[in-house]
Amino acid sequence: MARTVYCVKLGRELPGLEKPPFPGSLGQRIYEQISQQAYDLWPAQSTLIINHYSLNMADPEARTILREQMEDFFFGQDAAMPEGWAPEAAGAGTAPNSKGGGGGASRKK
């Protein structure tokens, strides 16, 4: 049986990650408090942030900014998803060849 966590992002008990996503205290905190379902929201959000701020991931400062945004995304004051939120069904609302991104919540810094 998969391990479960109380996901602070989605506000309920859900299957957790199999292992911390990366070393360090933030990776451990995500492992302990974020579900796999919530963690799966991060790649789209990180792409949005990288593109919006034109971050060069070879730059250590850009990686620091992205890590701060990740912490805010999962644990910040506005981190919880809106009440009644449900993940969109795979492929719903998108044309097969559409480009662009589903928008995530904008983050102020």
N, C-alpha and C positions, 0 to 999 in steps of 0.2 A: 504494500500500500504506500502511496506517495505521502511524503511528509506534508503537513499543512501548517500554515501560518495565519495569524490574524493580519491581513494586509491593510496597512494604514492608508494606502492609496485608494483602494476600492472599498474599504470599510467592512470587510467580512472575512470569514475563514475560507481559504482557498489553498489549492496545492502550491507548495513553495518551490523555490529553485532547488536543483539537485546539489549544487555547490555554490560557494560565493562566486560572483561573476568576475571578480578580479581581486588581487591581494589588497590588504590594507583595511583600515577601520570602516571606510564607506562601503567597500565590498561586503564586509561582514554584516554591517547594519542592513544592507539591502537583502542579504541572505536571510536574516532573522525576521525582517518586518515587511518584506515585499513579496507578493505572489508572482508566480510565473506569468500569469495573465497580465498583471500590471507591468512587469518587466518587459513583456513583449510590446508594450506601447512606446518604450524608449527609443528604438531605432528611428521611427518616423519623427519623433520629437527632436532627436539629436540632429537628424538631417536638416530639419527646419531651422534649427539654431545655427548650424554650421553655414548654411546658405545665407541666412538672414544677416549674420554678422561677418560673412566672408572669412571664416576662420580657416587658417592654414594649420592642419593638424600636425605638421612637422615643427611648429613653433610651440615651445613649452608653455608660453603664456596662453595660447589658444586652448591647449589641453586643460590648463587650470580653469579657464573660463567655462569650458564644457563640463568639467567635473562639478563646478559650483552650480551650473544650471541643472545637472543631473540631481544633485542633492536637493535643490529647490523643487524640482519636478516631483520627486518622491516624498519629500519630507517638509517642504515649505508650508507657510500658512495657507496657501490656496491649493495645496497638493491634492486634496480629496476630490474625487470626481463628483459632478453634480448629482444630486439625489435623483434616482430613477434612471441613471445612465446605464446603458447596456452596450457591449461591444457590437459594432456593425458586423453583419454577416459577411463572410468572405465574398468579395466581388460586388457587394450591394452598392448601388449608386455610382458605379464607375463604368465607363465604356472600356471595352477590351484594350484599345490602343491609346487610352487617355494618358496624358503626361501631367505632371504637377503633383501637388501633394494634398493630402487631407490635412487640413490645418489643425494644429494643436493649439492649446491655449497659449496666448502670448505671455511672455515673462518680462517683467520689468526688472532692471538692474541698474 
